[in-house]
Amino acid sequence: MKKAAACENMTEVRTEIDRVDAALVQLLAERWTYVDRAWEFKRRPEEASVPWRNRDVIDKVKERATEAGLPPEMAEALWRQIIGWGIQYEEERLRGK
C-alpha cells in the first residue's frame, strides 16, 4: 500500500486505485450478504421495513464521508444506488421471483 502523496507516476496511482477497487468490491460483497439475509426477516410483519432506516443510513454515510474527506454528496449518491438495488432485490425475493 502506498499513500497517494507517495505515488511518483500514473502507473503507481493506477495500481493503488486497482487495490482500493478490489477492497471496495469485497466490502460491497460482504454488505450484500446482509441484504440477502435481511429479506428473509422482512417476511415477518414485525421485521418489515421501517421508513426512517434509509434516511438514517444516508445520514451516517454522509457524516462518515465528511469526516474522511470524501464529498458527502458523492457518498449519498452512491449509497442511494446501493440501497435502491437492495430494496429492489428484497422486493423481488418477497414476491417469490
C-alpha positions as a Markdown table, in Angstrom:
| # | Residue | x | y | z |
|---|---|---|---|---|
| 1 | Met | 0.0 | 0.0 | 0.0 |
| 2 | Lys | 1.3 | 3.4 | -1.0 |
| 3 | Lys | -0.3 | 6.7 | 0.1 |
| 4 | Ala | -1.5 | 8.9 | -2.8 |
| 5 | Ala | 1.1 | 11.6 | -2.0 |
| 6 | Ala | 3.9 | 9.0 | -2.2 |
| 7 | Cys | 2.9 | 7.9 | -5.8 |
| 8 | Glu | 5.5 | 9.1 | -8.3 |
| 9 | Asn | 3.8 | 8.3 | -11.5 |
| 10 | Met | 0.4 | 7.3 | -13.0 |
| 11 | Thr | 1.4 | 3.6 | -13.0 |
| 12 | Glu | 1.6 | 3.8 | -9.2 |
| 13 | Val | -1.6 | 5.7 | -8.9 |
| 14 | Arg | -3.4 | 3.2 | -11.1 |
| 15 | Thr | -2.0 | 0.3 | -9.1 |
| 16 | Glu | -3.3 | 1.8 | -5.9 |
| 17 | Ile | -6.7 | 2.6 | -7.4 |
| 18 | Asp | -7.0 | -1.0 | -8.5 |
| 19 | Arg | -6.1 | -2.2 | -5.0 |
| 20 | Val | -8.7 | 0.1 | -3.5 |
| 21 | Asp | -11.3 | -1.0 | -6.1 |
| 22 | Ala | -10.6 | -4.7 | -5.2 |
| 23 | Ala | -11.1 | -3.9 | -1.5 |
| 24 | Leu | -14.4 | -2.0 | -2.2 |
| 25 | Val | -15.8 | -4.9 | -4.2 |
| 26 | Gln | -15.0 | -7.3 | -1.3 |
| 27 | Leu | -16.7 | -4.9 | 1.2 |
| 28 | Leu | -19.7 | -4.5 | -1.1 |
| 29 | Ala | -20.0 | -8.3 | -1.5 |
| 30 | Glu | -19.9 | -8.6 | 2.3 |
| 31 | Arg | -22.6 | -6.0 | 2.6 |
| 32 | Trp | -24.7 | -7.8 | 0.1 |
| 33 | Thr | -24.7 | -11.0 | 2.2 |
| 34 | Tyr | -26.6 | -9.0 | 4.9 |
| 35 | Val | -29.0 | -7.6 | 2.3 |
| 36 | Asp | -29.6 | -11.2 | 1.1 |
| 37 | Arg | -30.3 | -12.3 | 4.7 |
| 38 | Ala | -32.5 | -9.3 | 5.5 |
| 39 | Trp | -35.2 | -10.1 | 3.1 |
| 40 | Glu | -35.8 | -13.4 | 4.9 |
| 41 | Phe | -36.5 | -11.5 | 8.1 |
| 42 | Lys | -38.7 | -9.0 | 6.3 |
| 43 | Arg | -41.3 | -11.7 | 5.6 |
| 44 | Arg | -42.3 | -11.3 | 9.2 |
| 45 | Pro | -44.6 | -8.3 | 9.8 |
| 46 | Glu | -42.6 | -7.2 | 12.9 |
| 47 | Glu | -39.4 | -7.1 | 10.9 |
| 48 | Ala | -40.8 | -5.2 | 7.9 |
| 49 | Ser | -39.0 | -2.1 | 6.6 |
| 50 | Val | -39.1 | 0.9 | 8.7 |
| 51 | Pro | -39.4 | 4.3 | 6.9 |
| 52 | Trp | -36.7 | 6.1 | 8.8 |
| 53 | Arg | -34.0 | 3.4 | 8.2 |
| 54 | Asn | -32.9 | 4.6 | 4.7 |
| 55 | Arg | -32.6 | 8.2 | 5.9 |
| 56 | Asp | -30.6 | 7.0 | 8.9 |
| 57 | Val | -28.2 | 5.1 | 6.7 |
| 58 | Ile | -27.7 | 8.0 | 4.3 |
| 59 | Asp | -27.1 | 10.5 | 7.2 |
| 60 | Lys | -24.5 | 8.2 | 8.8 |
| 61 | Val | -22.7 | 7.7 | 5.4 |
| 62 | Lys | -22.7 | 11.5 | 4.7 |
| 63 | Glu | -21.2 | 12.1 | 8.2 |
| 64 | Arg | -18.5 | 9.5 | 7.8 |
| 65 | Ala | -17.7 | 10.8 | 4.3 |
| 66 | Thr | -17.3 | 14.3 | 5.6 |
| 67 | Glu | -15.0 | 13.0 | 8.4 |
| 68 | Ala | -13.0 | 11.1 | 5.8 |
| 69 | Gly | -12.6 | 14.0 | 3.4 |
| 70 | Leu | -15.0 | 12.4 | 0.8 |
| 71 | Pro | -17.6 | 14.7 | -0.7 |
| 72 | Pro | -20.8 | 13.8 | 1.2 |
| 73 | Glu | -22.9 | 14.4 | -1.9 |
| 74 | Met | -20.9 | 11.7 | -3.8 |
| 75 | Ala | -21.3 | 9.3 | -0.9 |
| 76 | Glu | -25.0 | 10.0 | -0.7 |
| 77 | Ala | -25.5 | 9.3 | -4.4 |
| 78 | Leu | -23.6 | 6.1 | -4.2 |
| 79 | Trp | -25.5 | 4.8 | -1.2 |
| 80 | Arg | -28.8 | 5.8 | -2.7 |
| 81 | Gln | -27.9 | 3.4 | -5.6 |
| 82 | Ile | -26.7 | 0.7 | -3.3 |
| 83 | Ile | -29.9 | 1.0 | -1.1 |
| 84 | Gly | -32.1 | 1.1 | -4.2 |
| 85 | Trp | -30.6 | -2.2 | -5.6 |
| 86 | Gly | -31.1 | -3.8 | -2.1 |
| 87 | Ile | -34.7 | -2.7 | -1.9 |
| 88 | Gln | -35.4 | -4.0 | -5.4 |
| 89 | Tyr | -33.7 | -7.3 | -4.7 |
| 90 | Glu | -35.7 | -7.7 | -1.4 |
| 91 | Glu | -39.0 | -6.8 | -3.1 |
| 92 | Glu | -38.3 | -9.4 | -5.8 |
| 93 | Arg | -37.4 | -12.1 | -3.3 |
| 94 | Leu | -40.5 | -11.3 | -1.2 |
| 95 | Arg | -42.7 | -11.6 | -4.3 |
| 96 | Gly | -41.1 | -15.0 | -4.9 |
| 97 | Lys | -39.1 | -14.2 | -8.0 |
